[in-house]
Amino acid sequence: MRAAPTCLVITAEGAIDRQSARGKVPAEVAGRAALRDIPVIALSGTVGERVQAALDVGLDAYASILTRPCTLDEALEEASEFLVCSAEQTMRLLLVGRRLAWQETGTH
């Protein structure tokens, strides 16, 4: 069975930061996707220092999944809910972008 063509990759990591460029899963995913010109979005618990390093290795965009200030224990306890909400909002933003592109080109 062959995999369907991929036009977008969404990956996740606990933190996107300066270390992301040095072997964390999102960087590896981004590098492989870049070979096929596939954009990559990373969702993370936190966005740390020098996040530009992650963009430099191929991530196209990133977002923190946290929607409110909370303790580490709360973040871990509610990680599933935060991730689902963030993934949904990411997809909604992508759909807005798609609608804008259709308006610009006049096609659907």
Contacts in CASP RR format, 6 or more apart in sequence:
PFRMAT RR
TARGET T0000
AUTHOR 0000-0000-0000
METHOD contacts of the structure
MODEL  1
MRAAPTCLVITAEGAIDRQSARGKVPAEVAGRAALRDIPVIALSGTVGER
VQAALDVGLDAYASILTRPCTLDEALEEASEFLVCSAEQTMRLLLVGRRL
AWQETGTH
6 33 0 8 1.000
6 36 0 8 1.000
6 38 0 8 1.000
7 38 0 8 1.000
8 38 0 8 1.000
8 39 0 8 1.000
8 40 0 8 1.000
8 41 0 8 1.000
8 94 0 8 1.000
9 29 0 8 1.000
9 30 0 8 1.000
9 33 0 8 1.000
9 38 0 8 1.000
9 39 0 8 1.000
9 40 0 8 1.000
9 41 0 8 1.000
10 40 0 8 1.000
10 41 0 8 1.000
10 42 0 8 1.000
10 43 0 8 1.000
10 87 0 8 1.000
10 90 0 8 1.000
11 25 0 8 1.000
11 26 0 8 1.000
11 29 0 8 1.000
11 30 0 8 1.000
11 40 0 8 1.000
11 41 0 8 1.000
11 42 0 8 1.000
11 43 0 8 1.000
12 26 0 8 1.000
12 42 0 8 1.000
12 43 0 8 1.000
12 44 0 8 1.000
12 65 0 8 1.000
12 83 0 8 1.000
13 20 0 8 1.000
13 24 0 8 1.000
13 25 0 8 1.000
13 26 0 8 1.000
13 42 0 8 1.000
13 43 0 8 1.000
13 44 0 8 1.000
13 45 0 8 1.000
14 44 0 8 1.000
14 45 0 8 1.000
14 46 0 8 1.000
15 44 0 8 1.000
15 45 0 8 1.000
15 46 0 8 1.000
15 47 0 8 1.000
15 48 0 8 1.000
16 26 0 8 1.000
16 42 0 8 1.000
16 44 0 8 1.000
16 46 0 8 1.000
16 47 0 8 1.000
16 48 0 8 1.000
16 51 0 8 1.000
16 54 0 8 1.000
16 59 0 8 1.000
16 62 0 8 1.000
17 46 0 8 1.000
17 47 0 8 1.000
17 48 0 8 1.000
17 49 0 8 1.000
17 50 0 8 1.000
17 51 0 8 1.000
17 53 0 8 1.000
17 54 0 8 1.000
18 48 0 8 1.000
18 49 0 8 1.000
18 50 0 8 1.000
18 51 0 8 1.000
18 53 0 8 1.000
20 26 0 8 1.000
20 27 0 8 1.000
20 42 0 8 1.000
20 51 0 8 1.000
20 53 0 8 1.000
20 54 0 8 1.000
20 57 0 8 1.000
20 59 0 8 1.000
21 27 0 8 1.000
21 53 0 8 1.000
21 54 0 8 1.000
21 56 0 8 1.000
21 57 0 8 1.000
26 40 0 8 1.000
26 42 0 8 1.000
26 44 0 8 1.000
26 54 0 8 1.000
26 59 0 8 1.000
27 54 0 8 1.000
27 57 0 8 1.000
27 58 0 8 1.000
27 59 0 8 1.000
29 40 0 8 1.000
30 40 0 8 1.000
30 42 0 8 1.000
30 54 0 8 1.000
30 57 0 8 1.000
30 58 0 8 1.000
30 59 0 8 1.000
30 60 0 8 1.000
31 40 0 8 1.000
31 57 0 8 1.000
31 58 0 8 1.000
33 39 0 8 1.000
33 40 0 8 1.000
33 58 0 8 1.000
34 40 0 8 1.000
34 58 0 8 1.000
39 60 0 8 1.000
39 61 0 8 1.000
40 58 0 8 1.000
40 59 0 8 1.000
40 60 0 8 1.000
40 61 0 8 1.000
41 59 0 8 1.000
41 60 0 8 1.000
41 61 0 8 1.000
41 62 0 8 1.000
41 63 0 8 1.000
41 90 0 8 1.000
42 54 0 8 1.000
42 59 0 8 1.000
42 61 0 8 1.000
42 62 0 8 1.000
42 63 0 8 1.000
43 62 0 8 1.000
43 63 0 8 1.000
43 64 0 8 1.000
43 65 0 8 1.000
43 83 0 8 1.000
43 86 0 8 1.000
43 87 0 8 1.000
43 90 0 8 1.000
44 62 0 8 1.000
44 63 0 8 1.000
44 64 0 8 1.000
44 65 0 8 1.000
45 64 0 8 1.000
45 65 0 8 1.000
45 66 0 8 1.000
45 75 0 8 1.000
45 79 0 8 1.000
45 82 0 8 1.000
46 64 0 8 1.000
46 66 0 8 1.000
47 62 0 8 1.000
47 63 0 8 1.000
47 64 0 8 1.000
51 62 0 8 1.000
54 62 0 8 1.000
55 62 0 8 1.000
63 86 0 8 1.000
63 89 0 8 1.000
63 90 0 8 1.000
64 86 0 8 1.000
65 79 0 8 1.000
65 82 0 8 1.000
65 83 0 8 1.000
65 85 0 8 1.000
65 86 0 8 1.000
66 75 0 8 1.000
66 82 0 8 1.000
67 82 0 8 1.000
67 85 0 8 1.000
67 86 0 8 1.000
70 78 0 8 1.000
75 82 0 8 1.000
102 108 0 8 1.000
END
